[in-house]
Amino acid sequence: MAIFLTQESRVLVQGMTSGEGTKHTRRMLASGTEIVGGVNPRKADRTVHFGDRGVPVFASVAEGMAATGADVSVVFVPPPFARAAVEEAVDAGIGLVVVIPEGIPVHDAVAFHAHARALGGATRVIGPNCPGLISPGQSNVGIIPSDIAPKPGAIGLVSKSGTLTYQLMHELRDTGFSSAVGIGGDPVIGTTHIDCLAAFKADADTQLIVLIGEIGGDAEERAAAYIAAQVTKPVVANIGGFTAPEGRTMGHAGAIVSGSTGTAPTKKAALEVAGVAVGSTPTETARLVLNAL
C-alpha cells in the first residue's frame, strides 16, 4: 500500500512546458508515473513528446481533469505565479496538489492554503518548497531522483528536508519504503508531519515510520506529542541543525533558531520523551531503523 500516491494516480504537470517542468516530467515518466497532461493556457492544444510518449497540454487544470480523469497536480511554475496555479487546481477540485517551487512569498502560501481550507479541504496541498513524494514501484511526483528510488517496503518516511530524504532513502534502499513524503521546510506548509504520521499509522503495510525534522518552529514538538498519544508503530527520527548558529536562517526559510525556541536539542528531547529513537546522523538513523525492524 501507499499514502497519498499510488500507481492509479493520474498526474497533471502545471508548467510542464517550462525548462524545469519538461526536465522533471521526463524523469517522472521514466519512474513510471502516469503523467496524463500538462497545463499552460498559452500552449494549450499542443502535444509535447517525451521519446515515443506524447503528453497533451491543456488550458486549465479543470480542462485537463475533464479530459483525463487526473487526480494529482504537480506545480512547476515560477514563484510569482504559484499562488494562482495552486488556487486554480483547488478550484478545479483535484485531490492532491504538490507545490515544488521555493521562494514563494509567505503571504501567497498563506493565501492558497486558506483558500484550500475555505473550500472544505477537499484538495490536499503538499509544500511549497518540497521535493514531492514517492511510492516506490508505483509513482513518483516531484523532483526526487529516480536513481536513488528504493524498492517497495515497510518504512514510511516524512521529511522537512529534501536532501536528508534522499540520503535516508539511499541508506535504506534495500529495505524499502511504502511511501516517502517531503513536506517542505517553509514557515507555512500544507500537509504536516502529523498528517503523514496519521496516514502511516492507518497504512497496514507501513511497519515503521521515519520522521526527519530540522531546526525552526515547533512542528517536531507537536509531532512528538501526537506520537506519544496516538502512534503505536515504532518511530525513528533524525533532526538536522545541531550546529546551526542562533538567529541565522539555514537552508529552508523556516529553519531559524531564536533563543531557546526551535533548537535541535529541544526537538530531540521532545521526541525521545515520546519514545522515538533519534539518530544524530542519517547513517546512525538508518542503523536505528534496521535495529527496530
LINMOJO-V411842 format. One record per residue. N is the residue number from 0. RES is the residue in three letters. PSI is psi in whole degrees, 0 to 359 (* if undefined). NEAR is the number of other ideal C-beta (glycine too) atoms within 8 Angstrom. D_CENTER is the distance of its C-alpha to the mean C-alpha in Angstrom with 2 decimals. Layout:
N | RES | PSI | NEAR | D_CENTER
N | RES | PSI | NEAR | D_CENTER
//
This chain:
0 | MET | 179 | 7 | 17.24
1 | ALA | 165 | 10 | 13.48
2 | ILE | 139 | 14 | 11.24
3 | PHE | 329 | 12 | 10.03
4 | LEU | 126 | 14 | 10.68
5 | THR | 178 | 8 | 14.17
6 | GLN | 344 | 9 | 16.84
7 | GLU | 350 | 5 | 18.25
8 | SER | 133 | 14 | 15.35
9 | ARG | 122 | 11 | 16.95
10 | VAL | 133 | 15 | 14.99
11 | LEU | 144 | 19 | 16.28
12 | VAL | 108 | 17 | 15.49
13 | GLN | 117 | 17 | 16.49
14 | GLY | 25 | 15 | 18.19
15 | MET | 331 | 16 | 18.72
16 | THR | 358 | 11 | 22.13
17 | SER | 168 | 10 | 21.10
18 | GLY | 310 | 5 | 21.22
19 | GLU | 319 | 8 | 17.50
20 | GLY | 317 | 15 | 16.88
21 | THR | 315 | 11 | 19.64
22 | LYS | 313 | 8 | 18.66
23 | HIS | 335 | 13 | 15.14
24 | THR | 317 | 15 | 16.55
25 | ARG | 318 | 9 | 19.10
26 | ARG | 319 | 11 | 16.73
27 | MET | 318 | 15 | 14.64
28 | LEU | 318 | 11 | 18.06
29 | ALA | 336 | 7 | 19.27
30 | SER | 357 | 11 | 16.51
31 | GLY | 5 | 10 | 17.87
32 | THR | 138 | 11 | 15.48
33 | GLU | 85 | 10 | 17.74
34 | ILE | 119 | 11 | 17.70
35 | VAL | 354 | 11 | 20.38
36 | GLY | 163 | 15 | 20.73
37 | GLY | 167 | 18 | 20.05
38 | VAL | 120 | 17 | 20.77
39 | ASN | 107 | 12 | 23.19
40 | PRO | 336 | 7 | 26.24
41 | ARG | 346 | 4 | 28.33
42 | LYS | 26 | 8 | 27.95
43 | ALA | 153 | 10 | 28.02
44 | ASP | 9 | 5 | 30.05
45 | ARG | 168 | 8 | 29.47
46 | THR | 128 | 7 | 28.10
47 | VAL | 131 | 12 | 26.12
48 | HIS | 130 | 8 | 26.97
49 | PHE | 94 | 9 | 24.83
50 | GLY | 233 | 4 | 27.59
51 | ASP | 9 | 3 | 29.21
52 | ARG | 121 | 7 | 26.31
53 | GLY | 130 | 7 | 26.80
54 | VAL | 120 | 15 | 24.01
55 | PRO | 153 | 10 | 25.45
56 | VAL | 131 | 15 | 24.55
57 | PHE | 160 | 13 | 24.80
58 | ALA | 337 | 8 | 25.86
59 | SER | 164 | 10 | 23.31
60 | VAL | 317 | 16 | 20.40
61 | ALA | 318 | 9 | 23.05
62 | GLU | 317 | 10 | 25.27
63 | GLY | 319 | 15 | 22.67
64 | MET | 317 | 14 | 21.83
65 | ALA | 323 | 6 | 25.57
66 | ALA | 331 | 8 | 26.34
67 | THR | 347 | 10 | 23.69
68 | GLY | 22 | 6 | 22.28
69 | ALA | 143 | 14 | 18.72
70 | ASP | 3 | 9 | 16.24
71 | VAL | 140 | 15 | 12.94
72 | SER | 140 | 15 | 12.72
73 | VAL | 132 | 15 | 10.74
74 | VAL | 121 | 16 | 12.20
75 | PHE | 45 | 13 | 13.96
76 | VAL | 157 | 11 | 16.72
77 | PRO | 151 | 8 | 18.21
78 | PRO | 321 | 10 | 17.38
79 | PRO | 339 | 4 | 20.72
80 | PHE | 3 | 8 | 19.98
81 | ALA | 319 | 16 | 16.34
82 | ARG | 312 | 11 | 17.58
83 | ALA | 321 | 7 | 19.94
84 | ALA | 315 | 13 | 17.52
85 | VAL | 316 | 15 | 15.10
86 | GLU | 326 | 11 | 18.24
87 | GLU | 316 | 12 | 19.76
88 | ALA | 319 | 14 | 17.05
89 | VAL | 315 | 15 | 17.32
90 | ASP | 329 | 9 | 21.09
91 | ALA | 347 | 10 | 21.05
92 | GLY | 22 | 8 | 19.56
93 | ILE | 151 | 15 | 16.70
94 | GLY | 329 | 8 | 14.65
95 | LEU | 132 | 13 | 11.03
96 | VAL | 126 | 16 | 10.08
97 | VAL | 116 | 15 | 7.08
98 | VAL | 105 | 16 | 8.45
99 | ILE | 320 | 15 | 8.55
100 | PRO | 144 | 13 | 11.86
101 | GLU | 165 | 8 | 12.87
102 | GLY | 12 | 5 | 16.18
103 | ILE | 128 | 14 | 15.82
104 | PRO | 141 | 6 | 18.59
105 | VAL | 320 | 10 | 17.82
106 | HIS | 332 | 6 | 20.30
107 | ASP | 319 | 11 | 18.57
108 | ALA | 317 | 14 | 15.25
109 | VAL | 318 | 9 | 17.52
110 | ALA | 313 | 10 | 19.31
111 | PHE | 331 | 14 | 16.70
112 | HIS | 319 | 12 | 15.13
113 | ALA | 322 | 8 | 18.80
114 | HIS | 318 | 11 | 19.55
115 | ALA | 318 | 14 | 17.04
116 | ARG | 322 | 8 | 18.57
117 | ALA | 334 | 6 | 22.01
118 | LEU | 17 | 10 | 21.69
119 | GLY | 3 | 5 | 21.12
120 | GLY | 22 | 7 | 17.36
121 | ALA | 335 | 6 | 17.62
122 | THR | 122 | 13 | 14.52
123 | ARG | 130 | 10 | 11.13
124 | VAL | 126 | 13 | 9.22
125 | ILE | 129 | 18 | 5.54
126 | GLY | 194 | 14 | 6.27
127 | PRO | 186 | 13 | 8.62
128 | ASN | 54 | 15 | 8.85
129 | CYS | 161 | 16 | 5.44
130 | PRO | 353 | 10 | 5.66
131 | GLY | 206 | 14 | 3.79
132 | LEU | 157 | 15 | 4.67
133 | ILE | 137 | 15 | 8.32
134 | SER | 99 | 16 | 11.20
135 | PRO | 136 | 12 | 13.95
136 | GLY | 357 | 7 | 17.05
137 | GLN | 300 | 11 | 15.63
138 | SER | 155 | 14 | 12.98
139 | ASN | 112 | 14 | 10.52
140 | VAL | 119 | 14 | 8.78
141 | GLY | 224 | 15 | 8.00
142 | ILE | 15 | 9 | 9.74
143 | ILE | 123 | 17 | 9.47
144 | PRO | 136 | 8 | 13.29
145 | SER | 336 | 9 | 15.13
146 | ASP | 354 | 4 | 17.85
147 | ILE | 5 | 10 | 16.02
148 | ALA | 124 | 12 | 14.69
149 | PRO | 176 | 14 | 16.24
150 | LYS | 163 | 8 | 18.24
151 | PRO | 146 | 10 | 17.44
152 | GLY | 203 | 11 | 18.26
153 | ALA | 3 | 10 | 18.23
154 | ILE | 132 | 16 | 15.49
155 | GLY | 132 | 16 | 12.31
156 | LEU | 131 | 14 | 9.85
157 | VAL | 133 | 14 | 7.64
158 | SER | 141 | 16 | 7.45
159 | LYS | 332 | 14 | 8.07
160 | SER | 125 | 13 | 9.33
161 | GLY | 313 | 11 | 8.51
162 | THR | 316 | 6 | 12.17
163 | LEU | 329 | 13 | 12.50
164 | THR | 311 | 15 | 9.76
165 | TYR | 318 | 12 | 11.97
166 | GLN | 317 | 9 | 15.06
167 | LEU | 322 | 16 | 14.50
168 | MET | 320 | 15 | 13.66
169 | HIS | 316 | 9 | 16.83
170 | GLU | 326 | 10 | 18.86
171 | LEU | 24 | 16 | 18.24
172 | ARG | 329 | 11 | 18.16
173 | ASP | 344 | 6 | 21.49
174 | THR | 315 | 12 | 20.54
175 | GLY | 158 | 12 | 17.52
176 | PHE | 146 | 15 | 14.34
177 | SER | 308 | 15 | 13.91
178 | SER | 154 | 16 | 10.11
179 | ALA | 127 | 14 | 7.52
180 | VAL | 120 | 13 | 4.02
181 | GLY | 112 | 16 | 2.86
182 | ILE | 348 | 15 | 3.87
183 | GLY | 158 | 13 | 6.32
184 | GLY | 17 | 14 | 10.00
185 | ASP | 162 | 15 | 12.01
186 | PRO | 329 | 8 | 14.70
187 | VAL | 117 | 7 | 13.57
188 | ILE | 169 | 16 | 10.11
189 | GLY | 269 | 11 | 9.69
190 | THR | 135 | 11 | 8.03
191 | THR | 174 | 10 | 9.30
192 | HIS | 313 | 15 | 10.15
193 | ILE | 320 | 9 | 13.02
194 | ASP | 316 | 8 | 11.47
195 | CYS | 322 | 14 | 9.72
196 | LEU | 316 | 17 | 13.03
197 | ALA | 319 | 10 | 14.99
198 | ALA | 318 | 11 | 13.41
199 | PHE | 325 | 15 | 13.93
200 | LYS | 321 | 12 | 17.31
201 | ALA | 350 | 5 | 18.29
202 | ASP | 116 | 13 | 17.31
203 | ALA | 332 | 4 | 20.60
204 | ASP | 350 | 7 | 19.43
205 | THR | 116 | 16 | 17.20
206 | GLN | 335 | 8 | 19.86
207 | LEU | 145 | 14 | 18.14
208 | ILE | 134 | 16 | 14.98
209 | VAL | 128 | 17 | 13.76
210 | LEU | 123 | 16 | 12.44
211 | ILE | 124 | 16 | 11.85
212 | GLY | 184 | 14 | 12.95
213 | GLU | 172 | 16 | 15.01
214 | ILE | 158 | 14 | 17.93
215 | GLY | 136 | 12 | 18.10
216 | GLY | 192 | 7 | 18.05
217 | ASP | 23 | 7 | 18.47
218 | ALA | 320 | 10 | 15.11
219 | GLU | 323 | 15 | 15.95
220 | GLU | 318 | 10 | 19.46
221 | ARG | 322 | 10 | 18.49
222 | ALA | 321 | 15 | 16.30
223 | ALA | 317 | 14 | 19.43
224 | ALA | 321 | 10 | 21.61
225 | TYR | 317 | 13 | 19.60
226 | ILE | 314 | 14 | 19.72
227 | ALA | 325 | 10 | 23.44
228 | ALA | 332 | 5 | 24.16
229 | GLN | 338 | 8 | 22.09
230 | VAL | 124 | 10 | 20.66
231 | THR | 344 | 3 | 23.24
232 | LYS | 151 | 10 | 21.18
233 | PRO | 142 | 8 | 21.19
234 | VAL | 133 | 16 | 18.43
235 | VAL | 141 | 16 | 18.25
236 | ALA | 159 | 16 | 16.67
237 | ASN | 131 | 16 | 16.62
238 | ILE | 126 | 15 | 17.00
239 | GLY | 142 | 13 | 17.15
240 | GLY | 23 | 13 | 19.91
241 | PHE | 333 | 8 | 23.13
242 | THR | 13 | 3 | 25.22
243 | ALA | 136 | 11 | 23.81
244 | PRO | 147 | 5 | 26.75
245 | GLU | 139 | 7 | 27.07
246 | GLY | 4 | 6 | 26.47
247 | ARG | 131 | 8 | 24.60
248 | THR | 132 | 7 | 21.05
249 | MET | 110 | 10 | 19.38
250 | GLY | 264 | 7 | 16.61
251 | HIS | 154 | 14 | 14.22
252 | ALA | 333 | 10 | 16.12
253 | GLY | 357 | 10 | 15.57
254 | ALA | 80 | 14 | 16.79
255 | ILE | 135 | 11 | 20.45
256 | VAL | 133 | 14 | 23.05
257 | SER | 110 | 7 | 25.91
258 | GLY | 228 | 5 | 28.76
259 | SER | 7 | 4 | 27.84
260 | THR | 133 | 8 | 24.71
261 | GLY | 19 | 11 | 21.25
262 | THR | 158 | 10 | 22.71
263 | ALA | 315 | 12 | 21.46
264 | PRO | 322 | 7 | 24.63
265 | THR | 325 | 11 | 24.30
266 | LYS | 316 | 15 | 20.77
267 | LYS | 315 | 11 | 22.05
268 | ALA | 317 | 8 | 25.10
269 | ALA | 319 | 12 | 23.37
270 | LEU | 319 | 17 | 21.25
271 | GLU | 324 | 10 | 24.40
272 | VAL | 328 | 8 | 26.39
273 | ALA | 4 | 11 | 24.01
274 | GLY | 15 | 7 | 24.76
275 | VAL | 130 | 12 | 21.65
276 | ALA | 128 | 10 | 22.56
277 | VAL | 122 | 12 | 21.17
278 | GLY | 146 | 14 | 21.38
279 | SER | 342 | 6 | 22.42
280 | THR | 162 | 7 | 20.97
281 | PRO | 322 | 11 | 18.41
282 | THR | 317 | 8 | 21.52
283 | GLU | 321 | 9 | 22.99
284 | THR | 318 | 16 | 19.84
285 | ALA | 320 | 12 | 19.94
286 | ARG | 319 | 9 | 23.61
287 | LEU | 322 | 11 | 23.03
288 | VAL | 312 | 14 | 20.69
289 | LEU | 321 | 9 | 23.38
290 | ASN | 319 | 6 | 26.06
291 | ALA | 325 | 9 | 24.41
292 | LEU | * | 9 | 24.02
//
